[in-house]
Amino acid sequence: MNALEKLNFDDISIQELDVLWKNLDQDGSGDIDYREFVRKLERYGLRNIGKQENIMYQLAKVMKKKDIKLVQFFDMFNRHERGYITREDFKDVFT
Protein backbone atom coordinates (compact mmCIF):
# COMPACT_ATOMS: atom_id res chain seq x y z
CA MET A 1 0.00 0.00 0.00
CA ASN A 2 2.89 2.38 0.76
CA ALA A 3 4.32 1.89 -2.72
CA LEU A 4 0.92 2.47 -4.32
CA GLU A 5 0.50 5.66 -2.29
CA LYS A 6 3.83 6.92 -3.64
CA LEU A 7 2.44 6.33 -7.15
CA ASN A 8 -0.69 8.35 -6.24
CA PHE A 9 -2.86 5.25 -6.00
CA ASP A 10 -3.81 6.19 -2.45
CA ASP A 11 -7.51 5.69 -3.09
CA ILE A 12 -7.22 1.97 -3.95
CA SER A 13 -9.32 -0.23 -1.70
CA ILE A 14 -8.21 -3.47 -0.06
CA GLN A 15 -10.61 -5.33 -2.38
CA GLU A 16 -9.07 -3.69 -5.44
CA LEU A 17 -5.61 -4.52 -4.12
CA ASP A 18 -6.75 -8.15 -3.81
CA VAL A 19 -7.92 -8.17 -7.43
CA LEU A 20 -4.63 -6.63 -8.54
CA TRP A 21 -2.65 -9.23 -6.58
CA LYS A 22 -4.58 -12.17 -8.02
CA ASN A 23 -4.14 -10.72 -11.50
CA LEU A 24 -0.36 -10.46 -11.08
CA ASP A 25 0.11 -13.80 -9.27
CA GLN A 26 -0.61 -15.80 -12.42
CA ASP A 27 0.46 -19.19 -11.08
CA GLY A 28 -1.38 -18.77 -7.79
CA SER A 29 1.76 -19.44 -5.76
CA GLY A 30 1.16 -16.59 -3.34
CA ASP A 31 4.27 -14.82 -4.64
CA ILE A 32 4.82 -12.66 -7.70
CA ASP A 33 8.12 -13.43 -9.34
CA TYR A 34 9.82 -11.05 -11.73
CA ARG A 35 8.71 -12.98 -14.81
CA GLU A 36 5.03 -12.83 -13.77
CA PHE A 37 5.32 -9.14 -12.97
CA VAL A 38 6.93 -8.21 -16.27
CA ARG A 39 4.75 -10.50 -18.38
CA LYS A 40 1.55 -9.00 -17.00
CA LEU A 41 2.69 -5.39 -17.34
CA GLU A 42 3.88 -6.00 -20.90
CA ARG A 43 0.33 -7.02 -21.81
CA TYR A 44 -0.71 -3.47 -20.98
CA GLY A 45 1.99 -1.87 -23.11
CA LEU A 46 4.66 -1.43 -20.45
CA ARG A 47 7.98 -2.82 -21.56
CA ASN A 48 11.07 -3.71 -19.67
CA ILE A 49 13.65 -1.92 -21.75
CA GLY A 50 17.36 -2.34 -21.45
CA LYS A 51 19.94 0.35 -20.90
CA GLN A 52 20.61 0.81 -24.63
CA GLU A 53 16.91 1.02 -25.49
CA ASN A 54 16.41 3.52 -22.69
CA ILE A 55 19.15 5.77 -24.08
CA MET A 56 17.59 5.62 -27.55
CA TYR A 57 14.18 6.35 -26.05
CA GLN A 58 15.58 9.39 -24.22
CA LEU A 59 17.20 10.66 -27.44
CA ALA A 60 13.93 10.23 -29.34
CA LYS A 61 12.06 12.06 -26.57
CA VAL A 62 14.44 15.03 -26.78
CA MET A 63 14.16 15.07 -30.58
CA LYS A 64 10.38 15.17 -30.35
CA LYS A 65 10.39 17.85 -27.65
CA LYS A 66 12.80 20.05 -29.64
CA ASP A 67 11.01 19.23 -32.93
CA ILE A 68 14.21 17.87 -34.50
CA LYS A 69 13.77 15.68 -37.57
CA LEU A 70 15.82 12.51 -38.03
CA VAL A 71 17.83 14.00 -40.88
CA GLN A 72 18.67 17.04 -38.73
CA PHE A 73 19.68 14.76 -35.86
CA PHE A 74 21.93 12.72 -38.15
CA ASP A 75 23.49 15.91 -39.50
CA MET A 76 24.38 16.96 -35.94
CA PHE A 77 26.69 13.93 -35.83
CA ASN A 78 27.76 14.06 -39.48
CA ARG A 79 29.66 17.32 -39.07
CA HIS A 80 32.20 16.51 -41.78
CA GLU A 81 29.40 15.71 -44.27
CA ARG A 82 30.85 12.31 -45.14
CA GLY A 83 27.47 10.58 -45.11
CA TYR A 84 28.43 8.42 -42.15
CA ILE A 85 29.23 8.91 -38.48
CA THR A 86 32.48 7.79 -36.93
CA ARG A 87 32.82 6.83 -33.29
CA GLU A 88 34.76 10.06 -32.73
CA ASP A 89 31.99 12.15 -34.33
CA PHE A 90 29.50 10.46 -32.05
CA LYS A 91 31.60 11.04 -28.92
CA ASP A 92 32.26 14.69 -29.85
CA VAL A 93 28.54 15.49 -29.92
CA PHE A 94 28.10 14.23 -26.36
CA THR A 95 31.21 15.88 -24.89
C-alpha positions in Angstrom: 0.0 0.0 0.0 2.9 2.4 0.8 4.3 1.9 -2.7 0.9 2.5 -4.3 0.5 5.7 -2.3 3.8 6.9 -3.6 2.4 6.3 -7.1 -0.7 8.3 -6.2 -2.9 5.2 -6.0 -3.8 6.2 -2.5 -7.5 5.7 -3.1 -7.2 2.0 -4.0 -9.3 -0.2 -1.7 -8.2 -3.5 -0.1 -10.6 -5.3 -2.4 -9.1 -3.7 -5.4 -5.6 -4.5 -4.1 -6.7 -8.1 -3.8 -7.9 -8.2 -7.4 -4.6 -6.6 -8.5 -2.7 -9.2 -6.6 -4.6 -12.2 -8.0 -4.1 -10.7 -11.5 -0.4 -10.5 -11.1 0.1 -13.8 -9.3 -0.6 -15.8 -12.4 0.5 -19.2 -11.1 -1.4 -18.8 -7.8 1.8 -19.4 -5.8 1.2 -16.6 -3.3 4.3 -14.8 -4.6 4.8 -12.7 -7.7 8.1 -13.4 -9.3 9.8 -11.1 -11.7 8.7 -13.0 -14.8 5.0 -12.8 -13.8 5.3 -9.1 -13.0 6.9 -8.2 -16.3 4.7 -10.5 -18.4 1.5 -9.0 -17.0 2.7 -5.4 -17.3 3.9 -6.0 -20.9 0.3 -7.0 -21.8 -0.7 -3.5 -21.0 2.0 -1.9 -23.1 4.7 -1.4 -20.5 8.0 -2.8 -21.6 11.1 -3.7 -19.7 13.7 -1.9 -21.8 17.4 -2.3 -21.5 19.9 0.3 -20.9 20.6 0.8 -24.6 16.9 1.0 -25.5 16.4 3.5 -22.7 19.2 5.8 -24.1 17.6 5.6 -27.5 14.2 6.3 -26.0 15.6 9.4 -24.2 17.2 10.7 -27.4 13.9 10.2 -29.3 12.1 12.1 -26.6 14.4 15.0 -26.8 14.2 15.1 -30.6 10.4 15.2 -30.4 10.4 17.9 -27.7 12.8 20.1 -29.6 11.0 19.2 -32.9 14.2 17.9 -34.5 13.8 15.7 -37.6 15.8 12.5 -38.0 17.8 14.0 -40.9 18.7 17.0 -38.7 19.7 14.8 -35.9 21.9 12.7 -38.2 23.5 15.9 -39.5 24.4 17.0 -35.9 26.7 13.9 -35.8 27.8 14.1 -39.5 29.7 17.3 -39.1 32.2 16.5 -41.8 29.4 15.7 -44.3 30.8 12.3 -45.1 27.5 10.6 -45.1 28.4 8.4 -42.2 29.2 8.9 -38.5 32.5 7.8 -36.9 32.8 6.8 -33.3 34.8 10.1 -32.7 32.0 12.1 -34.3 29.5 10.5 -32.0 31.6 11.0 -28.9 32.3 14.7 -29.9 28.5 15.5 -29.9 28.1 14.2 -26.4 31.2 15.9 -24.9 
